[in-house]
Amino acid sequence: MRRHRKYIFVVGGVMSGVGKGIASSSIGKILQAKSFRVTALKIDPYINVDAGTMSPTEHGEVFVLDDGDETDQDMGNYERFLGISLSRINYMTTGRVYQAVIEKERNLEYRGKNVEVVPDIPLEVIRRIERAADTAKADVTVVEIGGTVGEYQNIIFVEAARMMKLKHSKDVAFVMVSYLPIPTKIGEMKTKPTQYAARALNSVGVQADIIVARSEKPLDEKRKEKIAIFCNIPAEHVISAPDVESVYDVPLNFEKDRLSEKLLKILDLPSRRKADMHEWASFVRKSKDGKKTVNIAVVGKYFDSGSFILSDVYISVLEAIKFSAYQLGLKPHLTYINSKDFSAKGGSASGEGKLKLSTLAKFDGVIVPGGFGEKGVEGVISAIKYVRQHKIPFLGLCYGMQLAVVEFARNVCRWRDAHTTEVAPRTGHPVIDIMPEQREHLAQNRFGATMRLGACPAILCKGSLAHRAYGAGKISERHRHRYEVHPEFIEDIEHHGLIFSGKSPDGRLCEIAELPEKIHPFFLGTQFHPEFKARPLSPHPLFTAFLAAAARKRTKR
């Protein structure tokens, strides 16, 4: 490990979901604001090689990087907070690490020696962390270890961090993000779970340098001192992290507690100057100053998780909406609608009439995000038909664009059986069909990392809605799909009025579909996922154009 590289490991205590990803992103942000070059890594302790084969309702959104790696949604947090693009070297899983070690063993790269879980697995983890730091030429690398302290699954990663700390103590810092519950019947914030989490971390040879105390309310001095005494750290290294209005407040709150200075001191780095959070603070102010509300419906397939709404499956879409709304001085009000609640007849997919399509009339705009499979498809198609006919601004993403093409083919081109072969393999009008190179993958059950993935270029038609939004003729966007608009039907569909305004450089693949503004105020779908490139300080132009159209519609009401 090079002496000029510094590492901050972020681990979780007490329970999952307390905000390790946001804490990691925020730590990176405040150090970046002090002019340090920062990169970030996520370590997921599951056996899956990547996040691509997991259901969205199982693990939340799959976030796709420029190089096509299918990762955990925390990678999206890193990119959004830090304003950088990461690659597959910034992401690892237990499965990926073991796969690499086994491949090396098969290739005799261990020169015939006995390969063991310890130390060879942690050494591979260290190699990957250092490679990511070197590639980014990072002063500081923030490494989030998924899971919770004390779990068997993440112990090899904590061991790797311990080994790095042992080698160069001044180059490694540990931050534990722990939860302090306030039981309703007791009404008092309890520190004991955090004490046990700290001891669990100690039991594997690691002492937390900083404890970020997550809770509903701010930490008082009494609890801060109690954590300091029983967790063996200075009281000023206990950082209060109460629930906040927005996750984007977190870096500013961290700086109020001078967290960056404390980390720099631990890492033996100079405090170059006061953190420049001016742009970030301006963005946060805009997020709270919006005077004009726009009501946006997100009609998706994966919102339900038992009795709960699971919005994390579309987290990048929801954040992209917010960024563009804030830029325009708007206050977005988002409503999550499960597409299963619609049907072709306007009732629920189960025929119970749970939700009428006319419900969409109250919204200023409708977004249909990505998805796969048959579940809820007819509800999506019915919703798209309604917004097209009633001239409600519409943005379709990936599957949302594909189903917009299906709806148009059925109801404008009059091909009543038009469909995607993903749902109806024998349809007479397969307007959406599997890409030829994908057929072999599916025939051989090769599903992992075989879709069309990552950044691909597209050429835009001059004068189109998309061209005006981007202000450019050539773009690059991230993809994740196996199906495309069937080339055989493109000419007929365009003859009926739907324009494919963005195509691959060879003209073979349709990337954007839109209706002319003289027919509809804003009706546009993308085969790619523009949400993956939206940033707080640089909103995505398509979302901004969509929100502007939604605001205009609201003004006309």
Summary of the structure (lengths in Angstrom):
residues: 557
radius of gyration: 24.9
end to end distance: 62.1
largest distance: 74.9
contacts: 1925
relative contact order: 0.11
helix: 41%
strand: 22%
